[in-house]
């Protein structure tokens, strides 16, 4: 039952993108959940290519789905009421309450600001009526003076929610104190009053070495440094910004398989493949043909704009490298947009994605895709029906995930069967494969979260390489990663003061 009074709120804003706001929000959500509170995440407006489908069948940012997992609740369209998905030519698809609203240029988008703000209010009220605490995430920086008058993600939302703000900065990139002080300086007085403390994030080394700098910051701003969160490498969580791909850690010492993932210009949902890394694969994101090497598997991931990305990898020479490797026996897996690229043809009669009526695919599977104006956003369950090549011995394995795509693909060889969606039982085929099962495509995002399927496929790769199979004791435990993150952040922050800030709120 909804609570009679509104939830309390706390907001994490950052000095720029990729300072760790999403992860800090997830950590606070898990900490509050551990402490007995009913908690939910919220981000009014998100710009991201990584998306997730909620049980309502709506699309939200992947980070908010991750934060919902940390809160131990189902993700909802109200956790991210406005999602912007960048497309080619400085345009973006606008998702409102989980469904496509429009495709717009940046200039035209601001014509919708006030209408979208009403949707944001509706969602925030929905979450506050059903929880004890709502943890709000900002976007980019509140000091982007070119955006402040029209933004619906940072200080306008803090004022709307009457929320105290914690300002986070990334010390690993350098200049964190200038970023923090400079951000405050560019806020107006009413906005500065909402900021109640700082978080120094991604620190490597001895915290005592920056005590003098933190003391200076506190003296200069009259605000507390609430803690210094260490840089970590061994906690695996879904990431939102593609900047993360530039900061990925080195291969794990126990990796025995090499997987090359094609990093196209508008790559989406690249966190689909994180579970492969935890089960012994080294993941390399590549942009140029000379980076291909001799991988055990090539993955073509999803894309927000399949046709422009296909043309981009063809121009770079990566497409030829994929085809040459596939024809010499290297297995290839295509996810969503990558699946569409694997086929013979992509038809776009209504110019949903580009000005091209028809584009040649890579020709590695006998399939054709036609783009349609209505986007499919569906949570799915299914089974493996194929049993050769990469799928040898996997027939009947259970699959779970979600679909986000504009295209419909026809193919003769169908390796997967969908048995259930959020609307109930279903019966339709998914994916395509070549005759010997070494090239496979699927629309199912998150397919590698299905541990039986993932581990069977990896062991098939090991057999092809002449390596021993690995015996796995249990499915991946995402909960341990959320708990580890919560432990790290709880031990790094002055949580007593954080709770006091939440309880005191801000002046109306």
RODO-2510 file (C-alpha; in nm, 4 decimals, decimal comma):
residues 508
     n   res          X          Y          Z
     1     x     0,0000     0,0000     0,0000
     2     x     0,1262     0,3525    -0,0723
     3     x     0,2572     0,5482     0,2250
     4     x     0,0363     0,8259     0,3648
     5     x     0,3202     1,0774     0,3594
     6     x     0,5759     1,1498     0,0918
     7     x     0,9127     0,9818     0,0952
     8     x     1,2180     1,1765     0,1997
     9     x     1,4651     1,2549    -0,0760
    10     x     1,8371     1,2909    -0,1368
    11     x     1,9990     1,3863    -0,4678
    12     x     2,3436     1,3047    -0,6084
    13     x     2,4691     1,5539    -0,8645
    14     x     2,8115     1,5598    -1,0250
    15     x     3,0713     1,8028    -1,1499
    16     x     3,0484     1,6381    -1,4942
    17     x     2,9405     1,3196    -1,6670
    18     x     3,1059     0,9914    -1,5648
    19     x     3,2037     1,0975    -1,2131
    20     x     3,0175     0,7961    -1,0734
    21     x     2,6726     0,9363    -0,9949
    22     x     2,4878     0,6242    -1,1083
    23     x     2,7013     0,3941    -0,8961
    24     x     2,6800     0,6210    -0,5905
    25     x     2,3008     0,6260    -0,6216
    26     x     2,2986     0,2454    -0,6453
    27     x     2,5196     0,2233    -0,3366
    28     x     2,2948     0,4553    -0,1353
    29     x     1,9865     0,2625    -0,2474
    30     x     2,1403    -0,0639    -0,1234
    31     x     2,2570     0,0947     0,2039
    32     x     1,9121     0,2362     0,2774
    33     x     1,7542    -0,0991     0,1875
    34     x     1,9946    -0,2774     0,4220
    35     x     1,8966    -0,0315     0,6944
    36     x     1,5311    -0,1236     0,6653
    37     x     1,3937     0,1470     0,4384
    38     x     1,1792     0,1078     0,1308
    39     x     1,3817     0,2916    -0,1314
    40     x     1,3628     0,3718    -0,5033
    41     x     1,5936     0,5455    -0,7527
    42     x     1,4874     0,8318    -0,9786
    43     x     1,6424     1,0168    -1,2715
    44     x     1,4152     1,2712    -1,4355
    45     x     1,5913     1,2893    -1,7711
    46     x     1,8568     1,0520    -1,8919
    47     x     2,0579     1,0504    -2,2137
    48     x     2,1869     0,6997    -2,2729
    49     x     2,2182     0,4297    -2,5362
    50     x     2,2036     0,1566    -2,2722
    51     x     1,8383     0,0835    -2,2034
    52     x     1,6237    -0,1729    -2,0225
    53     x     1,2634    -0,2897    -2,0551
    54     x     1,0515    -0,2759    -1,7393
    55     x     0,7735    -0,5196    -1,6415
    56     x     0,5272    -0,2626    -1,7810
    57     x     0,6909    -0,3083    -2,1207
    58     x     0,8452     0,0388    -2,1116
    59     x     1,1994     0,1559    -2,1823
    60     x     1,4220     0,3237    -1,9222
    61     x     1,7931     0,3876    -1,8779
    62     x     1,9948     0,0778    -1,7894
    63     x     2,1414     0,2557    -1,4872
    64     x     1,7991     0,3015    -1,3290
    65     x     1,7248    -0,0685    -1,3769
    66     x     2,0556    -0,1444    -1,2054
    67     x     1,9669     0,0927    -0,9201
    68     x     1,6280    -0,0779    -0,8854
    69     x     1,8101    -0,4109    -0,8486
    70     x     2,0226    -0,2537    -0,5764
    71     x     1,6985    -0,1419    -0,4072
    72     x     1,5573    -0,4962    -0,4432
    73     x     1,2495    -0,3752    -0,6315
    74     x     1,1230    -0,4125    -0,9862
    75     x     1,2267    -0,1387    -1,2276
    76     x     0,9529     0,1022    -1,3326
    77     x     0,9016     0,3582    -1,6070
    78     x     0,8611     0,6158    -1,3275
    79     x     1,2257     0,5759    -1,2265
    80     x     1,3294     0,7417    -1,5549
    81     x     1,0307     0,9231    -1,7067
    82     x     1,2310     1,0904    -1,9869
    83     x     1,4967     0,8951    -2,1790
    84     x     1,6873     1,0438    -2,4721
    85     x     1,8570     0,8002    -2,7104
    86     x     2,1033     0,9772    -2,9442
    87     x     2,0767     0,9082    -3,3148
    88     x     2,2712     1,0262    -3,6176
    89     x     2,2791     1,3901    -3,7286
    90     x     2,2497     1,5399    -3,3775
    91     x     1,9031     1,4006    -3,3221
    92     x     1,7636     1,1903    -3,0403
    93     x     1,4682     0,9622    -2,9877
    94     x     1,2566     1,0859    -2,6958
    95     x     1,1129     0,8139    -2,4713
    96     x     0,8422     0,9345    -2,2300
    97     x     0,7087     0,6994    -1,9628
    98     x     0,8661     0,4085    -2,1469
    99     x     0,7319     0,4716    -2,4983
   100     x     0,8589     0,6575    -2,8028
   101     x     0,7213     1,0129    -2,8014
   102     x     0,9144     1,1766    -3,0841
   103     x     1,2495     1,2095    -3,2591
   104     x     1,3886     1,5587    -3,2340
   105     x     1,6897     1,7832    -3,2784
   106     x     1,8437     1,9316    -2,9642
   107     x     1,7012     2,2745    -3,0480
   108     x     1,3476     2,1463    -3,1025
   109     x     1,3635     1,9242    -2,7932
   110     x     1,3553     2,2274    -2,5660
   111     x     1,0082     2,3119    -2,6979
   112     x     0,8866     2,0105    -2,4989
   113     x     1,0553     2,1001    -2,1699
   114     x     0,7527     2,2222    -1,9773
   115     x     0,5337     1,9369    -2,0944
   116     x     0,8025     1,6866    -2,0005
   117     x     0,8426     1,8492    -1,6605
   118     x     0,4813     1,7580    -1,5866
   119     x     0,5614     1,3941    -1,6647
   120     x     0,8620     1,4169    -1,4337
   121     x     0,6443     1,5541    -1,1522
   122     x     0,3933     1,2745    -1,2033
   123     x     0,6619     1,0074    -1,1756
   124     x     0,8343     1,1641    -0,8769
   125     x     0,5052     1,1853    -0,6901
   126     x     0,4321     0,8229    -0,7814
   127     x     0,7612     0,7053    -0,6302
   128     x     0,7410     0,9298    -0,3238
   129     x     0,3946     0,7997    -0,2389
   130     x     0,5213     0,4402    -0,2341
   131     x     0,8594     0,4597    -0,0629
   132     x     1,0405     0,5865     0,2455
   133     x     1,3357     0,7370     0,0584
   134     x     1,3830     0,8296    -0,3072
   135     x     1,7441     0,8698    -0,4227
   136     x     1,7591     1,1110    -0,7163
   137     x     2,0382     1,1169    -0,9721
   138     x     2,1344     1,4288    -1,1630
   139     x     2,2665     1,4382    -1,5195
   140     x     2,5978     1,5793    -1,6347
   141     x     2,6662     1,8913    -1,4304
   142     x     2,4325     2,1504    -1,2746
   143     x     2,6803     2,4211    -1,3817
   144     x     2,6233     2,3867    -1,7555
   145     x     2,5229     2,7506    -1,7921
   146     x     2,4112     2,7022    -2,1538
   147     x     2,1502     2,4495    -2,0355
   148     x     2,0407     2,5808    -1,6962
   149     x     1,7411     2,7807    -1,8146
   150     x     1,5830     2,4743    -1,9781
   151     x     1,7196     2,1762    -1,7866
   152     x     1,4918     1,9215    -1,6193
   153     x     1,7579     1,7002    -1,4642
   154     x     1,9542     1,8877    -1,1966
   155     x     1,8736     2,1915    -0,9821
   156     x     1,5236     2,2360    -1,1230
   157     x     1,4501     1,8830    -1,0025
   158     x     1,6192     1,9440    -0,6654
   159     x     1,3964     2,2477    -0,6167
   160     x     1,0889     2,0597    -0,7354
   161     x     1,1554     1,7785    -0,4879
   162     x     1,2862     2,0114    -0,2157
   163     x     1,5845     1,7797    -0,2053
   164     x     1,9256     1,8288    -0,0458
   165     x     2,2097     1,7707    -0,2917
   166     x     2,5369     1,5812    -0,2515
   167     x     2,7912     1,6999    -0,5081
   168     x     3,0263     1,4281    -0,6356
   169     x     3,3583     1,4770    -0,8134
   170     x     3,5991     1,2342    -0,9811
   171     x     3,9490     1,2774    -0,8378
   172     x     4,0957     1,0171    -1,0746
   173     x     4,0600     1,2478    -1,3751
   174     x     4,2376     1,5344    -1,1942
   175     x     4,1254     1,8827    -1,0925
   176     x     3,8499     1,7639    -0,8610
   177     x     3,8785     2,0567    -0,6198
   178     x     3,8588     2,3093    -0,9022
   179     x     3,5593     2,1216    -1,0377
   180     x     3,3806     2,1262    -0,7008
   181     x     3,4538     2,4900    -0,6189
   182     x     3,3884     2,6002    -0,9757
   183     x     3,0535     2,4212    -0,9839
   184     x     2,9428     2,6008    -0,6680
   185     x     3,0594     2,9338    -0,8075
   186     x     2,8435     2,8915    -1,1180
   187     x     2,5291     2,8136    -0,9193
   188     x     2,3000     3,0903    -0,8072
   189     x     2,2433     3,1487    -0,4368
   190     x     1,9201     2,9480    -0,4163
   191     x     2,0920     2,6529    -0,5817
   192     x     2,4023     2,6700    -0,3617
   193     x     2,1801     2,6453    -0,0546
   194     x     2,0648     2,3028    -0,1707
   195     x     2,4187     2,1598    -0,1758
   196     x     2,4882     2,0017     0,1639
   197     x     2,8184     1,8231     0,1116
   198     x     3,0797     1,6764    -0,1207
   199     x     3,1790     1,3236    -0,2184
   200     x     3,5287     1,2653    -0,3559
   201     x     3,4985     0,9614    -0,5831
   202     x     3,7449     0,7197    -0,7503
   203     x     4,0447     0,7861    -0,5252
   204     x     4,3553     0,5671    -0,5531
   205     x     4,5947     0,5576    -0,2581
   206     x     4,6222     0,6791     0,1010
   207     x     4,3283     0,9033     0,1943
   208     x     4,5395     1,0850     0,4529
   209     x     4,7390     1,2365     0,1663
   210     x     4,4440     1,4539     0,0629
   211     x     4,3307     1,5558     0,4127
   212     x     4,4789     1,9056     0,3770
   213     x     4,3039     1,9525     0,0435
   214     x     3,9727     1,8380     0,1913
   215     x     4,0205     2,0737     0,4869
   216     x     4,0841     2,3595     0,2430
   217     x     3,7684     2,2702     0,0476
   218     x     3,5598     2,2676     0,3652
   219     x     3,7047     2,6008     0,4817
   220     x     3,6557     2,7594     0,1398
   221     x     3,2964     2,6432     0,0898
   222     x     3,1739     2,5931     0,4499
   223     x     3,0438     2,2526     0,3394
   224     x     3,1595     1,9101     0,4626
   225     x     3,3482     1,6507     0,2641
   226     x     3,1253     1,3551     0,3451
   227     x     3,3813     1,0979     0,2391
   228     x     3,6337     0,9691    -0,0103
   229     x     3,5248     0,6622    -0,2080
   230     x     3,8091     0,4429    -0,3387
   231     x     3,8568     0,3492    -0,7015
   232     x     3,7561    -0,0158    -0,7433
   233     x     3,7934    -0,2795    -1,0141
   234     x     3,6380    -0,5954    -0,8747
   235     x     3,2741    -0,4881    -0,8347
   236     x     3,0830    -0,5557    -1,1566
   237     x     2,7824    -0,3344    -1,2215
   238     x     2,6095    -0,2229    -1,5404
   239     x     2,7563     0,1041    -1,6674
   240     x     2,5660     0,3783    -1,8451
   241     x     2,8217     0,5993    -2,0169
   242     x     3,0270     0,4671    -2,3089
   243     x     3,3192     0,6614    -2,1585
   244     x     3,3439     0,3574    -1,9308
   245     x     3,4710     0,1538    -2,2246
   246     x     3,7845     0,3707    -2,2295
   247     x     3,8499     0,2908    -1,8627
   248     x     3,7943    -0,0825    -1,8601
   249     x     4,0297    -0,2874    -1,6493
   250     x     4,2846    -0,5273    -1,7950
   251     x     4,1979    -0,8907    -1,8617
   252     x     4,1342    -1,1055    -1,5573
   253     x     4,4211    -1,3367    -1,4682
   254     x     4,1962    -1,6427    -1,5082
   255     x     4,0752    -1,5568    -1,8596
   256     x     4,1229    -1,8395    -2,1093
   257     x     3,9030    -1,7087    -2,3915
   258     x     3,9445    -1,3954    -2,6031
   259     x     3,6295    -1,2169    -2,7240
   260     x     3,6406    -0,9191    -2,9614
   261     x     3,3382    -0,6863    -2,9318
   262     x     3,2822    -0,4386    -3,2132
   263     x     3,2627    -0,0855    -3,0755
   264     x     3,0454     0,0911    -3,3315
   265     x     2,9797     0,4666    -3,3027
   266     x     2,6364     0,4250    -3,1397
   267     x     2,6945     0,1011    -2,9508
   268     x     2,4179     0,0235    -2,7039
   269     x     2,3695    -0,2154    -2,4143
   270     x     2,7344    -0,3181    -2,4109
   271     x     2,6882    -0,4385    -2,0527
   272     x     2,5035    -0,7374    -2,2059
   273     x     2,8425    -0,9088    -2,2210
   274     x     2,9793    -0,8422    -1,8716
   275     x     2,8817    -1,1911    -1,7436
   276     x     3,1140    -1,3476    -2,0045
   277     x     3,4056    -1,1740    -1,8378
   278     x     3,3240    -1,3087    -1,4945
   279     x     3,3136    -1,6598    -1,6391
   280     x     3,6623    -1,6549    -1,7850
   281     x     3,6560    -1,4473    -2,1046
   282     x     3,8695    -1,1452    -2,1831
   283     x     3,6520    -0,8799    -2,3526
   284     x     3,8184    -0,6423    -2,5991
   285     x     3,6179    -0,3560    -2,7503
   286     x     3,7669    -0,2825    -3,0916
   287     x     3,7230    -0,0003    -3,3455
   288     x     3,9803    -0,0846    -3,6133
   289     x     4,0476    -0,3988    -3,8187
   290     x     4,4094    -0,4203    -3,6996
   291     x     4,2772    -0,4667    -3,3445
   292     x     4,0877    -0,7834    -3,4373
   293     x     4,3676    -1,0333    -3,3696
   294     x     4,2560    -1,3958    -3,3477
   295     x     3,9603    -1,3992    -3,1096
   296     x     3,7706    -1,7085    -3,0033
   297     x     3,4433    -1,5210    -3,0599
   298     x     3,3416    -1,1956    -3,2291
   299     x     3,0378    -1,0123    -3,0916
   300     x     2,8529    -0,7403    -3,2803
   301     x     2,6507    -0,5609    -3,0108
   302     x     2,3321    -0,3610    -3,0278
   303     x     2,3147    -0,0180    -3,1863
   304     x     2,0731     0,2721    -3,1598
   305     x     2,1130     0,3270    -3,5353
   306     x     2,1909    -0,0007    -3,7087
   307     x     2,2290     0,1261    -4,0648
   308     x     2,4654     0,4184    -3,9905
   309     x     2,6728     0,1919    -3,7649
   310     x     2,6855    -0,0790    -4,0313
   311     x     2,8064     0,1780    -4,2836
   312     x     3,0621     0,3046    -4,0312
   313     x     3,2175    -0,0368    -3,9639
   314     x     3,2185    -0,1056    -4,3379
   315     x     3,4060     0,2188    -4,4048
   316     x     3,6569     0,1468    -4,1265
   317     x     3,7357    -0,1990    -4,2623
   318     x     3,6022    -0,3738    -3,9525
   319     x     3,3134    -0,5279    -4,1455
   320     x     3,5517    -0,6981    -4,3898
   321     x     3,7596    -0,8236    -4,0969
   322     x     3,4479    -0,9778    -3,9384
   323     x     3,3443    -1,1487    -4,2628
   324     x     3,6935    -1,2826    -4,3279
   325     x     3,7216    -1,4241    -3,9771
   326     x     3,3741    -1,5796    -3,9941
   327     x     3,4494    -1,7467    -4,3272
   328     x     3,7679    -1,8918    -4,1831
   329     x     3,5729    -2,0439    -3,8937
   330     x     3,5760    -1,7841    -3,6144
   331     x     3,2347    -1,7851    -3,4398
   332     x     3,0277    -1,4649    -3,4492
   333     x     2,7356    -1,3587    -3,2308
   334     x     2,5125    -1,0609    -3,3143
   335     x     2,2891    -0,8974    -3,0517
   336     x     1,9870    -0,6939    -3,1645
   337     x     2,1322    -0,4369    -3,4069
   338     x     2,4342    -0,6614    -3,4507
   339     x     2,1969    -0,9453    -3,5392
   340     x     2,0357    -0,7265    -3,8060
   341     x     2,3810    -0,6493    -3,9532
   342     x     2,4598    -1,0206    -3,9902
   343     x     2,1870    -1,0782    -4,2503
   344     x     2,1752    -1,0301    -4,6250
   345     x     1,9649    -0,7148    -4,6451
   346     x     1,8201    -0,4393    -4,4268
   347     x     1,5101    -0,2695    -4,5693
   348     x     1,4044     0,0747    -4,4487
   349     x     1,1135     0,1766    -4,6739
   350     x     0,9866     0,4459    -4,4350
   351     x     1,3389     0,5772    -4,3612
   352     x     1,3063     0,4989    -3,9924
   353     x     1,6844     0,4875    -3,9456
   354     x     1,8426     0,6478    -4,2497
   355     x     1,7816     0,7810    -4,5994
   356     x     1,8636     0,4415    -4,7497
   357     x     1,5762     0,2279    -4,8779
   358     x     1,7917    -0,0824    -4,8645
   359     x     2,1402    -0,1684    -4,7373
   360     x     2,3473    -0,4819    -4,7875
   361     x     2,4232    -0,6652    -4,4637
   362     x     2,7291    -0,8742    -4,3871
   363     x     2,5700    -1,1805    -4,5498
   364     x     2,6764    -1,4223    -4,2767
   365     x     2,3250    -1,5551    -4,2108
   366     x     2,0306    -1,6028    -4,4454
   367     x     1,8077    -1,3330    -4,3022
   368     x     1,6482    -1,0022    -4,3993
   369     x     1,5344    -0,7213    -4,1708
   370     x     1,2669    -0,4595    -4,2376
   371     x     1,2422    -0,1528    -4,0168
   372     x     0,8984    -0,0493    -3,8947
   373     x     0,7871     0,2626    -3,7104
   374     x     0,6661     0,0851    -3,3941
   375     x     0,9347    -0,0134    -3,1450
   376     x     0,9178    -0,3521    -2,9719
   377     x     0,9895    -0,3229    -2,5977
   378     x     0,9274    -0,6559    -2,4314
   379     x     1,0531    -0,8632    -2,1426
   380     x     1,0917    -1,2224    -2,2591
   381     x     1,1575    -1,5775    -2,1509
   382     x     1,2430    -1,8530    -2,3913
   383     x     1,4413    -2,1650    -2,4691
   384     x     1,7211    -2,2734    -2,7003
   385     x     1,5849    -2,4816    -2,9889
   386     x     1,9038    -2,5081    -3,1968
   387     x     2,1712    -2,7612    -3,1129
   388     x     2,4712    -2,7273    -3,3397
   389     x     2,7924    -2,5252    -3,3392
   390     x     2,7970    -2,2762    -3,0539
   391     x     2,4653    -2,4210    -2,9328
   392     x     2,5778    -2,7842    -2,9196
   393     x     2,4315    -2,9496    -2,6112
   394     x     2,2271    -2,6401    -2,5184
   395     x     1,8880    -2,7401    -2,6588
   396     x     1,6211    -2,6699    -2,3972
   397     x     1,8298    -2,4219    -2,1956
   398     x     1,6195    -2,1434    -2,0434
   399     x     1,6724    -1,7857    -2,1659
   400     x     1,5623    -1,4590    -2,0077
   401     x     1,6077    -1,0987    -2,1188
   402     x     1,4326    -0,8182    -2,3026
   403     x     1,3817    -0,6883    -2,6552
   404     x     1,4257    -0,3267    -2,7734
   405     x     1,4189    -0,2924    -3,1530
   406     x     1,2472    -0,1261    -3,4473
   407     x     1,3116    -0,4010    -3,7035
   408     x     1,1443    -0,7321    -3,7839
   409     x     1,3729    -1,0078    -3,9127
   410     x     1,2770    -1,3028    -4,1336
   411     x     1,4990    -1,6108    -4,1388
   412     x     1,4805    -1,9795    -4,2200
   413     x     1,7001    -2,1098    -3,9345
   414     x     1,5634    -2,0102    -3,5932
   415     x     1,7730    -2,1125    -3,2900
   416     x     1,5525    -1,9715    -3,0111
   417     x     1,1878    -1,9835    -2,9097
   418     x     1,0116    -1,7175    -2,6989
   419     x     0,7665    -1,8755    -2,4552
   420     x     0,6590    -1,5829    -2,2358
   421     x     0,6452    -1,2027    -2,2293
   422     x     0,5269    -0,9595    -1,9619
   423     x     0,1777    -1,0060    -2,1055
   424     x     0,1730    -1,3828    -2,0516
   425     x     0,2451    -1,6991    -2,2545
   426     x     0,3867    -1,6440    -2,6037
   427     x     0,4995    -1,8555    -2,8947
   428     x     0,7297    -1,7053    -3,1543
   429     x     1,0763    -1,7736    -3,2882
   430     x     1,3766    -1,5528    -3,2264
   431     x     1,7145    -1,5185    -3,3876
   432     x     1,8916    -1,6672    -3,6846
   433     x     2,1926    -1,8909    -3,7452
   434     x     2,4015    -2,0184    -4,0303
   435     x     2,3849    -2,3858    -4,1243
   436     x     2,6619    -2,5056    -3,8916
   437     x     2,5688    -2,2829    -3,5981
   438     x     2,8901    -2,0799    -3,5859
   439     x     2,7189    -1,7489    -3,6689
   440     x     2,4196    -1,6661    -3,4507
   441     x     2,2008    -1,3596    -3,3959
   442     x     1,9294    -1,2793    -3,1425
   443     x     1,7084    -0,9885    -3,0396
   444     x     1,7348    -1,0867    -2,6719
   445     x     1,9300    -0,8318    -2,4701
   446     x     2,0716    -0,9835    -2,1523
   447     x     2,0829    -1,3307    -2,3066
   448     x     2,4216    -1,3962    -2,1423
   449     x     2,2701    -1,3420    -1,7974
   450     x     2,1150    -1,6872    -1,8483
   451     x     2,3910    -1,8838    -1,6784
   452     x     2,3225    -2,2265    -1,8319
   453     x     2,3254    -2,0852    -2,1828
   454     x     2,6283    -1,8618    -2,1210
   455     x     2,8436    -2,1257    -1,9594
   456     x     2,7505    -2,3908    -2,2143
   457     x     2,8427    -2,1565    -2,4996
   458     x     3,1753    -2,0663    -2,3370
   459     x     3,2596    -2,4319    -2,2833
   460     x     3,1776    -2,5001    -2,6487
   461     x     3,4320    -2,2298    -2,7364
   462     x     3,6846    -2,3969    -2,5076
   463     x     3,6352    -2,7317    -2,6785
   464     x     3,6917    -2,5685    -3,0163
   465     x     4,0174    -2,4278    -2,8778
   466     x     4,1273    -2,7571    -2,7230
   467     x     4,0894    -2,6274    -2,3674
   468     x     3,9306    -2,8146    -2,0775
   469     x     3,5758    -2,7212    -1,9860
   470     x     3,5132    -2,5253    -1,6703
   471     x     3,2876    -2,6595    -1,3991
   472     x     3,0730    -2,3882    -1,2433
   473     x     2,9243    -2,4283    -0,8983
   474     x     2,6459    -2,1695    -0,9054
   475     x     2,4903    -1,8883    -1,1109
   476     x     2,6504    -1,5453    -1,0975
   477     x     2,5508    -1,3695    -0,7766
   478     x     2,4782    -1,0058    -0,8595
   479     x     2,3686    -0,9487    -0,5024
   480     x     2,7233    -0,9925    -0,3754
   481     x     2,8363    -0,7091    -0,6016
   482     x     2,5641    -0,4756    -0,4740
   483     x     2,6493    -0,5674    -0,1158
   484     x     3,0205    -0,5165    -0,1815
   485     x     2,9481    -0,1735    -0,3296
   486     x     2,7314    -0,0821    -0,0312
   487     x     3,0031    -0,1954     0,2112
   488     x     3,2643     0,0114     0,0269
   489     x     3,0560     0,3285     0,0174
   490     x     2,9199     0,2872     0,3718
   491     x     3,2751     0,2583     0,5062
   492     x     3,3838     0,5614     0,3009
   493     x     3,1041     0,8085     0,3762
   494     x     2,9880     0,9696     0,6976
   495     x     2,6492     0,7993     0,6812
   496     x     2,5352     0,9537     1,0089
   497     x     2,5663     1,2958     0,8485
   498     x     2,4037     1,1725     0,5273
   499     x     2,1006     1,0584     0,7287
   500     x     2,0939     1,3905     0,9126
   501     x     2,0951     1,5761     0,5793
   502     x     1,8035     1,3620     0,4599
   503     x     1,6065     1,4181     0,7803
   504     x     1,6627     1,7940     0,7817
   505     x     1,5774     1,8351     0,4167
   506     x     1,5900     2,1868     0,2770
   507     x     1,3965     2,5048     0,3404
   508     x     1,0727     2,5208     0,1450
***
